[in-house]
Amino acid sequence: MNLDLFPSRTIAIYMGRMFLVRTFAVLAMLVLILQALDLLTESGHILAQPGNGQPQIWHYLTLRIPEIVAQFLPFSVLLGTIITLSTLNQNSEVIALKATGLSAHQVLAPLLITSLGVAIISFTFNDRVVSRATATLDAWQKVSYGPMPIDRGDRTNVWVRDGDDLIQVERVSGTGDKARLSNVTLFDRTNGSLIAVVTGQSAVHEGNGWRMTPATRFDVVTGKKVALASIVVGKGVRPDQFTLSTIDAGGLSFGALRSAIADLSAGGRPTKALEGAMWHKLSAPLSSILMPLLGAVAAFGLARSGKLFIRAVIGMMLGFLYFVADNFALAMGNIGAYPPFLAAWAPFLLFFMIGEAVLIRTEE
């Protein structure tokens, strides 16, 4: 038996190239179909905004396509694996490879190494392109595909709860003690009943509260409105409660999300859902490595036995089960039922062992 990982450089390149061509051909087909279906729904909303036309449609495509690519790349790797291995099996090339003394793992080695390269490209693409496209598209959809405001890193329409009271801020600029609130409204409530409404043009952090200037207080009981030069509200409300009130994990890179989690943790805020999303940014691209292992059942067995199609279906079922388990574990992590690390990595490790068990039991 040959114990080299790649006994033949020519065969390794041949299989790797075949795998890549079929994977990205499937991905291109899926992106084309899914983007066309998505555009049928969203084009009406985009064109409903006065002044929007074909340039806005193309802009939407540049923002939406990266999301579709990131979402369906692992699935494309699975289909590319099954098509590649089924073709090799149909042409009796797998039998020829095994006849030279290669094990099943050595036959799959070129695909596994190639899929590792795909995983690295996927992570880089998600971190550099998809996160920015997602953040921009979310911001554009919030204004109903209208003119985008200039992004200076400000947060808009932020709500914070202070005991029974609610604080609504139209815009938050800066971070930490230098944070500045614009167009602030305080809803003063007692036992769930609204007592007064305090509004102000701006507020800055002072001591353990926020000094609002100038301010106006409207008393709900008496119906009187009183103008105030300044007033301190939100005692005990920290700046990070405004600046980190809404964190979209999909719109942040791995490093930015990690920094946001550290800031939230330092402020005593819950971070488990975000931690699960952070770990999933690593496990999701690495799922491409699993696909050759799960689809390997299509490579072995005699093609003329009539069971090649059944083997391909079994490979697809294993891949689909992985995606279902991955989404389920991530959902459980978001509600706190699973620890963040387990939610992101348990499906990967489980199906890695399942793939190895099936391969060893049937072929090794």
Secondary structure, DSSP 8 states (H G I E B T S, - for coil): ----S-S-HHHHHHHHHHHHHHHHHHHHHHHHHHHHHHHHHHHHHHHHSTT--HHHHHHHHHHHHHHHHHHHHHHHHHHHHHHHHHHHHHTTHHHHHHHTT--HHHHHHHHHHHHHHHHHHHHHHIIIIIHHHHHHHHHHHHTTT------SS-EEEEEEEETTEEEEEEEEESSGGG-EEEEEEEEEEETTEEEEEEEEEEEEEETTEEEEEEEEEEETTT--EEEES-EEE-TT--THHHHTS---GGGS-HHHHHHHHHHHHHTT---HHHHHHHHHHHHHHHHHHHHHHHGGGGTSS-GGGT-HHHHHHHHHHHHHHHHHHHHHHHHHHHTTSS-HHHHHHHHHHHHHHHHHHHHHHHH-
